[in-house]
Amino acid sequence: MHIDWWTLGLQAVNVLILVWLLGRFLFRPVADIIAARQAEVDARLADAAKAAADAGADRRRAADELAKAAATRADALSAAADDAAAEKSALLAEAQADVERLRAEARAGVERARREETEAADDRATVLAVDIAEKLIARLPEIARTIGFDDELSAQIAALPAPTLAAVRSDGAQFLLRAPRALSDAALGAVRDKLSAAIGAPAHVSVEVDPGLIAGFELTAPHVVVRNNLKADLERISAELTRHGHV
């Protein structure tokens, strides 16, 4: 077999030129296009991965926010329940206090009414007793209604302070004597003498009959009022007996 080296060399050169031309004008642009497409795909894949990562982060943030909201809601519900329980306890305590206060007021009202009724009954009994005493004493003989009272009357006058007695004397020792009955001249003279001795000066006495005195005398002067009679005694006793809290 005969080989034509020149022809073979020329063909080899042609192949090399063809390969250079293909690489220059075909393979490199195609490779560049492929590389660009690959870069674009890689970029899109990176964007998709980033978007997926962002979406995952958003989902995690949303889940965290939901968890926080749920926790906040649970805390709010728990706080509301605690507040409601506290309010309920406070209302129950206030209601119980109101009930106890009303019970205490009712008991106090009942006790006050019972005490007032007792005091009223005691007052009525006292008034009745005084009224009976007045009626019994009113049956005494008239002469017994003044006997002995002039001694106590003059003793009370003599016990007055010295300046009061001096004022009585300076006014002329003028007295108004109230008596439950008319006095005889002798009885009036006896009273006048005892009063004169008590004040240390002649006494001038005028008489006024007042049956309401029941028994005894009432002596008045510009600076003096002396009561020594059963009416005054009964009024004092009645006042003492009907004084609330001291019956």
Wavefront OBJ file of the C-alpha trace (Angstrom):
o trace
v 0.000 0.000 0.000
v 1.387 3.337 -1.027
v 0.819 6.412 1.277
v 0.948 9.860 -0.149
v 2.429 11.828 2.690
v 1.801 15.140 1.051
v -1.840 14.395 0.644
v -1.996 13.096 4.216
v -0.266 16.189 5.520
v -2.532 18.458 3.568
v -5.571 16.674 4.909
v -4.195 16.941 8.439
v -3.701 20.645 7.950
v -7.242 20.925 6.659
v -8.517 19.059 9.714
v -6.608 21.333 12.043
v -7.937 24.411 10.267
v -11.422 22.997 10.416
v -11.093 22.260 14.114
v -9.767 25.792 14.697
v -12.581 27.301 12.749
v -15.161 25.211 14.522
v -13.666 26.037 17.894
v -13.404 29.692 16.958
v -16.800 30.223 15.432
v -18.945 27.366 16.720
v -17.774 25.659 19.864
v -16.833 28.840 21.804
v -20.114 30.717 21.169
v -22.033 27.592 21.946
v -20.007 27.128 25.137
v -20.547 30.775 26.017
v -24.282 30.368 25.417
v -24.320 27.225 27.505
v -22.300 28.935 30.249
v -24.649 31.933 30.177
v -27.665 29.652 30.296
v -26.041 27.716 33.138
v -25.313 30.941 34.994
v -28.901 32.064 34.455
v -30.174 28.723 35.683
v -27.825 28.882 38.670
v -29.027 32.423 39.412
v -32.630 31.344 39.155
v -31.917 28.342 41.319
v -30.180 30.634 43.826
v -33.119 33.037 43.721
v -35.500 30.135 44.197
v -33.418 28.824 47.081
v -33.285 32.327 48.603
v -37.027 32.715 48.113
v -37.577 29.311 49.683
v -35.288 30.272 52.554
v -37.088 33.608 52.943
v -40.420 31.839 52.830
v -39.214 29.416 55.470
v -37.996 32.312 57.585
v -41.328 34.057 57.080
v -43.141 30.876 58.062
v -40.957 30.559 61.140
v -41.538 34.239 62.016
v -45.246 33.772 61.454
v -45.200 30.661 63.605
v -43.248 32.555 66.288
v -45.714 35.444 66.106
v -48.614 33.028 66.362
v -46.971 31.347 69.331
v -46.339 34.711 70.971
v -49.906 35.791 70.250
v -51.213 32.548 71.689
v -49.016 32.965 74.755
v -50.131 36.584 75.119
v -53.764 35.549 74.737
v -53.282 32.778 77.269
v -51.656 35.251 79.677
v -54.458 37.754 79.087
v -57.081 35.077 79.663
v -55.287 33.944 82.808
v -54.991 37.529 84.061
v -58.659 38.135 83.224
v -59.610 34.971 85.066
v -57.511 36.059 88.062
v -59.067 39.533 87.974
v -62.535 38.029 87.702
v -61.823 35.709 90.625
v -60.452 38.608 92.671
v -63.457 40.773 91.765
v -65.791 37.927 92.648
v -64.048 37.464 95.995
v -64.212 41.211 96.655
v -67.905 41.338 95.759
v -68.639 38.331 97.934
v -66.685 39.882 100.821
v -68.513 43.205 100.337
v -71.859 41.435 100.160
v -71.018 39.475 103.313
v -69.970 42.678 105.051
v -73.236 44.335 103.982
v -75.195 41.363 105.281
v -73.351 41.476 108.614
v -73.848 45.247 108.810
v -77.566 44.900 108.106
v -77.834 42.143 110.682
v -76.010 44.283 113.231
v -78.229 47.268 112.423
v -81.310 45.086 112.715
v -80.142 43.702 116.056
v -79.298 47.215 117.228
v -82.703 48.438 116.055
v -84.488 45.633 117.868
v -82.439 46.251 121.000
v -83.048 49.999 120.769
v -86.786 49.465 120.306
v -86.844 47.052 123.250
v -84.895 49.506 125.398
v -87.110 52.413 124.368
v -90.213 50.392 125.091
v -88.808 49.432 128.489
v -87.916 53.042 129.223
v -91.351 54.204 128.081
v -92.989 51.613 130.310
v -90.808 52.724 133.224
v -91.676 56.353 132.494
v -95.374 55.519 132.445
v -95.009 53.613 135.707
v -93.130 56.537 137.259
v -95.715 59.068 136.127
v -98.468 56.844 137.455
v -96.670 56.428 140.798
v -96.146 60.176 141.114
v -99.768 60.826 140.193
v -100.938 58.339 142.836
v -98.630 59.953 145.407
v -100.007 63.389 144.572
v -103.562 62.185 144.971
v -102.802 60.453 148.267
v -101.007 63.471 149.681
v -103.774 65.754 148.472
v -106.088 63.941 150.919
v -104.077 65.161 153.915
v -105.810 67.615 156.208
v -105.157 71.201 155.181
v -103.367 72.042 158.388
v -100.919 69.174 157.757
v -99.904 70.703 154.449
v -97.831 73.475 156.046
v -96.824 72.195 159.487
v -93.057 71.809 159.762
v -92.219 73.139 156.344
v -91.424 76.639 157.627
v -88.472 75.321 159.664
v -86.843 73.752 156.597
v -87.641 76.855 154.568
v -85.916 79.182 157.028
v -82.948 76.782 157.261
v -82.514 76.929 153.485
v -82.642 80.721 153.566
v -80.061 80.859 156.353
v -77.751 78.576 154.277
v -77.648 81.023 151.394
v -74.311 82.723 150.661
v -73.638 85.889 152.594
v -73.666 88.130 149.457
v -77.108 86.776 148.548
v -78.444 87.472 152.027
v -76.957 90.962 151.894
v -78.713 91.566 148.551
v -81.994 90.361 150.070
v -81.601 92.753 153.009
v -80.687 95.651 150.706
v -83.883 95.030 148.742
v -85.918 95.454 151.942
v -86.307 91.725 152.672
v -89.441 91.565 150.552
v -90.705 87.962 150.081
v -93.599 86.333 148.264
v -94.665 83.161 150.055
v -96.738 80.659 148.096
v -98.673 78.180 150.180
v -101.162 75.401 149.353
v -103.731 76.973 151.701
v -104.491 80.269 153.348
v -102.385 80.878 156.476
v -103.723 82.123 159.739
v -102.199 85.256 161.210
v -100.365 83.138 163.775
v -98.952 80.798 161.140
v -97.892 83.742 158.946
v -96.292 85.474 161.955
v -94.335 82.317 162.785
v -93.022 82.119 159.215
v -92.139 85.823 159.248
v -90.225 85.511 162.509
v -88.203 82.514 161.288
v -87.349 84.275 158.027
v -86.296 87.416 159.889
v -83.989 85.348 162.062
v -82.552 83.597 158.984
v -81.681 86.806 157.083
v -80.797 88.912 160.092
v -83.351 91.632 159.300
v -87.101 92.094 159.560
v -88.790 90.139 156.779
v -91.820 91.441 154.910
v -93.939 88.563 153.648
v -96.959 88.525 151.370
v -98.877 85.286 150.813
v -100.272 83.728 147.640
v -102.344 80.527 147.747
v -101.299 77.856 145.246
v -103.019 74.484 145.833
v -100.772 72.925 143.212
v -97.918 72.950 145.754
v -99.814 70.149 147.550
v -97.856 70.713 150.784
v -95.034 73.033 151.839
v -93.952 76.475 150.707
v -92.255 78.286 147.838
v -90.455 81.507 148.723
v -89.352 84.058 146.131
v -87.489 87.337 146.352
v -85.659 89.460 143.757
v -82.502 87.359 144.218
v -83.855 84.136 145.719
v -86.187 81.263 144.886
v -86.481 78.539 147.539
v -88.785 75.561 146.993
v -89.693 73.418 149.949
v -92.915 71.732 148.842
v -94.156 68.345 147.742
v -94.815 69.466 144.169
v -91.147 70.374 143.699
v -90.069 67.149 145.431
v -92.310 65.003 143.213
v -91.107 66.779 140.082
v -87.489 66.186 141.094
v -88.168 62.521 141.898
v -90.035 62.048 138.613
v -87.186 63.651 136.661
v -84.650 61.392 138.364
v -86.692 58.257 137.780
v -87.450 59.006 134.142
v -83.900 60.004 133.265
v -82.957 57.450 130.607
v -80.187 55.104 131.572
v -80.643 55.815 135.279
v -84.039 54.236 135.931
l 1 2 3 4 5 6 7 8 9 10 11 12 13 14 15 16 17 18 19 20 21 22 23 24 25 26 27 28 29 30 31 32 33 34 35 36 37 38 39 40 41 42 43 44 45 46 47 48 49 50 51 52 53 54 55 56 57 58 59 60 61 62 63 64 65 66 67 68 69 70 71 72 73 74 75 76 77 78 79 80 81 82 83 84 85 86 87 88 89 90 91 92 93 94 95 96 97 98 99 100 101 102 103 104 105 106 107 108 109 110 111 112 113 114 115 116 117 118 119 120 121 122 123 124 125 126 127 128 129 130 131 132 133 134 135 136 137 138 139 140 141 142 143 144 145 146 147 148 149 150 151 152 153 154 155 156 157 158 159 160 161 162 163 164 165 166 167 168 169 170 171 172 173 174 175 176 177 178 179 180 181 182 183 184 185 186 187 188 189 190 191 192 193 194 195 196 197 198 199 200 201 202 203 204 205 206 207 208 209 210 211 212 213 214 215 216 217 218 219 220 221 222 223 224 225 226 227 228 229 230 231 232 233 234 235 236 237 238 239 240 241 242 243 244 245 246 247
